[in-house]
Amino acid sequence: MSYLQKPSYYTISLVVVLLLPFTILFAPPRPPSARAPAAMARQTVAAAAAVVVISILVGVHTMAKKHSRRHLVRMAYAVQQTAALRGAARVDVRFALCARPMPQEHRAFVALEARAYGDVMLIDCDESPDKGKTYDYFAGLPAMLSSGGGGGGGGEGRPYDYVMKVDDDTYLRLDELAETLRRAPREDMYYGAGLPFLDKESPPFMLGMGYVLSWDLVEWIAGSDMAKALAIGAEDVTTGTWLNMGNKAKNRVNIFPRMYDFKGVKPEDFLEDTIGVHQLKQDLRWAQTLEHFNVTCLDPSSKMTNSLLS
């Protein structure tokens, strides 16, 4: 039989059966479906929606005359505003100052800072932590932020999810702060290093080095006659008193010992999971703390930096 003659149906079937596995094995990869990019995009959007970005207002309580300290603190927090932090939280750092008393030179310098950086909150109060400044800070925020004074967009009509009061001699690690607040309740929440330290579950008050209230508690303080009447006194104790007397802050998050007073410059004097270090009243302590947390390292590849330091 000639090889050129027309093959039979049986022959064709046999060839197809024998060659089919090899056709499948060596077939080029199937191009992605036109629907695949759309499906992947939907998955990406869903994953992004699952990452809830919280908003935190960090109010650094300071005095008008402390210009150099504000600049130091401003830089220490600015370098922490990384893409990773912004992906988890919006952290707005503002400097809370009282309008009284403010000599002319301090008023001029504060005005320059406000125009240059936009991070100054001027409060109608007397500059003393025990004369009601903390009450005026919390109580004034709802009206201040509702009038366009720097709201953070906390969702559900809240300018912020959380509001913090912190001293200007406290260094905060913003990523650690945000990480713990992401797991904290959003309502009726009081967060800080509680005293006494042994009462981990429900401390009467949080130490004034730095503590956080959920936005609903800030609104409650603003409308509370009791809090206004008890505004004078040691500010951290009075804040706890308002909440205790008002039967508020059922959710208390005690982060002790992760926020603590400066102990020394040895590595063991700092905790690996530190949220805040307090009592940095001297610039040297700030420098030692920043160096420990690797904030001030310089790039050795920079010729200009090397020439300046040599």
C-alpha positions as CSV (number, residue, x, y, z in Angstrom):
1,M,0.0,0.0,0.0
2,S,1.3,3.4,-0.9
3,Y,2.0,5.8,1.9
4,L,0.3,8.5,-0.2
5,Q,-3.0,6.8,-0.4
6,K,-5.9,8.1,1.8
7,P,-5.6,6.7,5.3
8,S,-8.6,4.9,6.8
9,Y,-10.8,6.2,9.6
10,Y,-9.2,3.6,11.9
11,T,-5.7,4.8,11.2
12,I,-6.6,8.5,11.9
13,S,-8.2,7.6,15.2
14,L,-5.2,5.5,16.2
15,V,-2.8,8.4,15.5
16,V,-4.9,10.9,17.4
17,V,-5.1,8.6,20.4
18,L,-1.3,8.0,20.4
19,L,-0.4,11.7,20.0
20,L,-3.0,13.3,22.3
21,P,-0.9,12.9,25.5
22,F,2.1,14.5,23.9
23,T,0.0,17.3,22.5
24,I,-1.2,18.1,26.0
25,L,2.2,17.8,27.5
26,F,4.0,20.1,25.1
27,A,1.2,22.6,24.5
28,P,2.2,26.2,25.0
29,P,0.8,27.8,28.2
30,R,-2.7,29.1,28.0
31,P,-2.7,32.9,27.9
32,P,-4.5,34.4,30.9
33,S,-8.1,35.0,30.5
34,A,-9.2,38.5,29.8
35,R,-11.2,38.3,33.0
36,A,-8.2,37.4,35.1
37,P,-6.9,41.0,35.5
38,A,-10.3,42.2,36.6
39,A,-10.6,39.3,39.1
40,M,-7.1,40.1,40.5
41,A,-8.0,43.8,40.7
42,R,-11.1,42.9,42.7
43,Q,-9.0,40.7,45.1
44,T,-6.5,43.6,45.5
45,V,-9.2,46.1,46.3
46,A,-10.8,43.6,48.8
47,A,-7.4,43.0,50.5
48,A,-6.8,46.8,50.7
49,A,-10.3,47.3,52.2
50,A,-9.5,44.7,54.9
51,V,-6.6,46.8,56.1
52,V,-8.3,49.4,58.2
53,V,-6.2,52.6,58.6
54,I,-6.8,54.2,62.0
55,S,-6.3,57.9,62.7
56,I,-4.5,59.2,65.8
57,L,-4.0,62.8,66.9
58,V,-0.9,63.1,69.1
59,G,-1.0,66.3,71.1
60,V,2.4,67.2,72.4
61,H,1.9,69.5,75.4
62,T,4.6,72.1,75.5
63,M,5.2,75.8,76.2
64,A,5.5,78.7,73.8
65,K,9.1,79.5,74.9
66,K,10.4,76.0,74.1
67,H,11.1,76.6,70.4
68,S,14.2,74.4,70.2
69,R,12.5,71.5,71.9
70,R,9.6,71.6,69.5
71,H,12.0,71.5,66.6
72,L,13.8,68.5,68.0
73,V,10.5,66.7,68.7
74,R,9.1,67.6,65.3
75,M,12.1,66.0,63.5
76,A,12.1,62.9,65.7
77,Y,8.5,62.2,64.6
78,A,8.8,63.4,61.0
79,V,11.4,60.7,60.2
80,Q,9.0,58.1,61.5
81,Q,6.4,58.9,58.9
82,T,7.3,55.9,56.7
83,A,5.3,54.3,54.0
84,A,4.8,51.3,56.3
85,L,3.4,53.5,59.1
86,R,1.1,55.4,56.7
87,G,-0.3,52.1,55.4
88,A,-1.4,51.3,59.0
89,A,-2.3,54.6,60.5
90,R,-2.6,58.3,60.0
91,V,-0.6,59.9,62.9
92,D,-0.9,63.6,63.1
93,V,1.5,65.2,65.6
94,R,0.5,68.7,66.9
95,F,1.9,71.0,69.6
96,A,-0.6,72.1,72.2
97,L,0.2,75.5,73.6
98,C,-1.7,77.9,75.9
99,A,-2.3,81.4,74.7
100,R,-1.6,82.9,78.1
101,P,0.9,84.2,79.0
102,M,2.8,84.7,75.7
103,P,5.3,87.5,75.5
104,Q,5.7,89.2,72.1
105,E,8.9,87.4,71.1
106,H,7.3,84.0,71.8
107,R,4.1,84.9,70.0
108,A,6.1,85.9,66.9
109,F,8.1,82.7,66.9
110,V,5.0,80.5,67.5
111,A,3.3,82.3,64.6
112,L,6.2,81.6,62.3
113,E,6.1,77.9,63.3
114,A,2.4,77.7,62.7
115,R,2.7,79.2,59.2
116,A,5.8,77.1,58.3
117,Y,4.7,73.7,59.7
118,G,1.0,73.9,60.3
119,D,1.3,71.8,63.5
120,V,0.6,74.3,66.3
121,M,-2.6,74.2,68.3
122,L,-3.2,77.4,70.3
123,I,-5.6,76.8,73.2
124,D,-7.4,79.5,75.2
125,C,-5.9,78.6,78.6
126,D,-3.2,79.4,81.2
127,E,0.1,77.6,80.6
128,S,0.2,75.3,83.5
129,P,-0.4,71.5,83.5
130,D,-2.2,71.6,86.8
131,K,-4.5,74.6,86.0
132,G,-6.8,72.8,83.6
133,K,-4.7,72.8,80.4
134,T,-5.4,69.1,79.8
135,Y,-9.1,69.7,80.3
136,D,-9.1,72.6,77.9
137,Y,-7.2,70.5,75.3
138,F,-9.6,67.6,75.3
139,A,-12.8,69.7,75.7
140,G,-11.8,72.1,73.0
141,L,-11.0,69.5,70.3
142,P,-14.6,68.7,69.1
143,A,-15.3,72.4,68.3
144,M,-11.8,73.1,67.0
145,L,-11.8,70.1,64.6
146,S,-15.4,70.4,63.4
147,S,-14.5,73.9,62.2
148,G,-11.7,72.6,60.0
149,G,-8.9,72.8,62.4
150,G,-7.0,69.8,61.0
151,G,-9.3,66.8,61.2
152,G,-7.8,63.4,60.5
153,G,-10.8,61.7,59.0
154,G,-11.4,59.0,61.6
155,G,-14.6,57.6,59.9
156,E,-18.2,57.6,61.1
157,G,-18.1,61.4,61.5
158,R,-15.1,61.3,63.9
159,P,-12.1,63.6,63.1
160,Y,-9.9,61.0,64.7
161,D,-10.3,57.5,66.1
162,Y,-8.0,58.3,69.0
163,V,-6.6,61.4,70.7
164,M,-3.3,61.3,72.7
165,K,-1.9,63.7,75.3
166,V,1.9,63.4,75.6
167,D,4.6,65.4,77.3
168,D,7.3,67.1,75.3
169,D,10.0,65.1,77.2
170,T,8.5,61.8,76.0
171,Y,9.8,60.1,72.8
172,L,7.2,57.9,71.1
173,R,7.8,55.1,68.6
174,L,4.9,55.8,66.3
175,D,4.9,52.4,64.7
176,E,4.6,50.6,68.0
177,L,1.9,53.0,69.2
178,A,-0.1,52.5,66.0
179,E,0.3,48.7,66.2
180,T,-1.1,48.5,69.7
181,L,-4.0,50.9,68.9
182,R,-5.0,48.9,65.8
183,R,-5.9,46.0,68.2
184,A,-7.5,48.3,70.8
185,P,-11.3,49.0,71.1
186,R,-12.5,52.0,69.2
187,E,-15.1,53.1,71.8
188,D,-14.9,53.9,75.5
189,M,-11.1,53.2,75.5
190,Y,-8.4,54.6,77.9
191,Y,-4.8,53.6,77.0
192,G,-1.5,54.3,78.7
193,A,0.9,53.2,81.5
194,G,-1.5,52.6,84.4
195,L,-0.9,53.3,88.0
196,P,-0.6,51.4,90.2
197,F,1.4,49.1,88.0
198,L,0.1,46.0,89.7
199,D,-3.5,46.8,88.6
200,K,-3.1,45.6,85.0
201,E,-6.8,45.2,84.1
202,S,-8.4,48.4,85.4
203,P,-5.9,51.0,86.7
204,P,-7.5,54.1,88.2
205,F,-5.5,56.4,85.9
206,M,-2.8,56.5,83.3
207,L,0.4,58.3,83.9
208,G,0.7,61.7,82.3
209,M,3.8,60.9,80.3
210,G,1.4,59.9,77.5
211,Y,-2.1,58.5,77.3
212,V,-4.8,58.0,74.7
213,L,-8.6,58.4,74.7
214,S,-11.0,57.1,72.1
215,W,-12.9,59.9,70.3
216,D,-16.2,59.3,72.1
217,L,-14.6,60.0,75.4
218,V,-13.1,63.2,74.1
219,E,-16.7,64.3,73.1
220,W,-18.0,63.2,76.5
221,I,-15.4,65.4,78.3
222,A,-16.3,68.3,76.1
223,G,-19.9,68.1,77.3
224,S,-19.4,67.1,80.9
225,D,-20.1,69.7,83.6
226,M,-18.4,67.4,86.1
227,A,-15.1,67.2,84.2
228,K,-15.2,71.0,83.8
229,A,-15.7,71.5,87.6
230,L,-12.8,69.1,88.4
231,A,-10.4,70.5,85.8
232,I,-7.9,71.8,88.3
233,G,-5.3,69.4,89.8
234,A,-2.6,66.9,88.7
235,E,-3.7,66.4,85.1
236,D,-3.2,62.6,84.8
237,V,-5.1,62.0,88.1
238,T,-7.9,64.3,87.2
239,T,-8.4,62.7,83.8
240,G,-8.8,59.3,85.5
241,T,-11.1,60.9,88.1
242,W,-13.5,62.2,85.4
243,L,-13.7,58.8,83.7
244,N,-14.1,56.9,87.0
245,M,-16.8,59.2,88.3
246,G,-18.6,59.2,85.0
247,N,-18.5,55.4,84.8
248,K,-16.5,55.7,81.6
249,A,-13.5,54.0,80.0
250,K,-14.6,50.4,80.6
251,N,-12.0,49.4,78.0
252,R,-8.6,50.2,79.7
253,V,-5.5,49.2,77.8
254,N,-2.5,49.2,80.2
255,I,0.8,49.2,78.2
256,F,3.1,49.2,81.2
257,P,6.1,48.5,81.1
258,R,6.4,49.5,77.4
259,M,6.2,53.2,78.3
260,Y,8.7,54.1,81.0
261,D,11.1,56.7,82.5
262,F,14.6,57.0,81.1
263,K,16.9,54.7,83.0
264,G,20.3,55.0,81.4
265,V,22.3,54.5,78.2
266,K,23.0,50.8,78.4
267,P,21.2,48.6,75.9
268,E,19.4,46.8,78.7
269,D,18.0,50.1,79.9
270,F,15.7,50.1,76.9
271,L,13.0,47.6,76.0
272,E,12.9,46.1,72.6
273,D,9.2,46.7,72.2
274,T,9.3,50.2,73.7
275,I,6.4,52.5,72.9
276,G,7.6,55.5,74.8
277,V,10.5,56.8,76.9
278,H,9.8,59.6,79.4
279,Q,12.0,62.1,81.3
280,L,14.0,63.2,78.3
281,K,14.4,66.7,79.8
282,Q,17.9,67.2,78.5
283,D,18.9,67.2,74.9
284,L,21.7,64.6,75.7
285,R,19.0,62.1,76.8
286,W,17.1,62.7,73.6
287,A,20.3,62.1,71.7
288,Q,21.1,58.9,73.6
289,T,17.6,57.6,73.2
290,L,17.5,58.3,69.4
291,E,20.8,56.7,68.9
292,H,19.7,53.6,70.7
293,F,16.7,53.2,68.4
294,N,18.9,53.8,65.4
295,V,17.2,57.0,64.4
296,T,20.2,59.2,64.0
297,C,22.5,57.0,61.9
298,L,24.1,58.8,59.0
299,D,24.8,57.2,55.5
300,P,28.6,56.6,55.4
301,S,28.4,56.7,51.6
302,S,27.7,60.4,51.6
303,K,31.0,62.2,50.8
304,M,29.5,65.5,51.9
305,T,28.4,64.0,55.3
306,N,31.8,62.5,55.8
307,S,33.6,65.8,55.1
308,L,31.3,67.7,57.4
309,L,31.9,65.2,60.3
310,S,35.7,64.9,59.8
